[in-house]
Amino acid sequence: MNSINFYSYPFIAAIIMLVLLGARGFTKIAPAHWLATAALGCTLAAGWWIMRPAPTEIPAAIALEAAFNSGKPILIEFQSPF
């Protein structure tokens, strides 16, 4: 289940591509449609590459406390693993 959640964007992008191609019939697609579909596929792949989740290192409690006491605004983000 974790891999489905982690790779949901590529799965949905692949389904969109298959629906777009399948709606026209795989044998009746003009070269311009293949080019448009390839461009959409490249756009979706680039979007996933830019926005893909990457593991980050959690700072130590002492470093976090020092950031709180520095007087600068900080952003803390909590994410659910589900």
N, C-alpha and C positions, 0 to 999 in steps of 0.2 A: 504494500500500500504506500510505503514511503517513496518508492521510486515513481509511482504514478503521480503522487503529489508533487514531487521534485521536478518531473518532466511533463507536467500538464500542459505547458505552453507548446512544446513541440508536438505533443499528441493532438492538441486541438488544431494546430496549424496543419498537420498532416490530414486531419479529417476535413478541414476546409478545402484543402487542395484536391482531395479525392472527390468531394461533392462538386466542386466547380468543374473538374474534368469529366466526372461521370454524368453530370447534367447535360452535357453536350454530346455524349457518346464518344467513346475513345477513338473510334475510327473516323468520325466526321469532323474532327477538329482541324481548323485551318492553321497554317503556320503562324499567323498573327496571334491567334489564341494561345498557341504553345509559347510564344514569346512573352505574352502578357502573363501567362501562368508562371513561367520561369522567373519573370521579374517580381511577381508577387511572392513566390517562394524564396527568392533571394532577400526580399524585404523582410519577410517573416523570420528568416534565419539570422539576418543582421540584428533584428529587434531582440531575438532571444540571446544572441551573443552579447549585446550591450546590456541587457537587463537580467542576465542569468544570475541565479543566486550563487554566491561564493562563500565558503566558510571564512569566518573572521575569528581572530584571536580575542578572547575576553580579557580585558586588562585586570591586573591584580587589584585587590581591594584597596591597597595602600595608594596605588596610582589613581584609582577612581576617587578616593577621598581627597587626594591632592587636587584633582581637577575640580571637585566641588568647592574647595576652599580657595581656588585661584581668583575668584571674582569674575571670571569670564562665563558667559552663558554656554551651557552644554546641552546636548540633545541625547536623551536616553530612549532607546527603542526596545520594546519587549515584543517578542514574537512567539506565537504558539507553535509547537511542533506538529499540530494537527491541521 
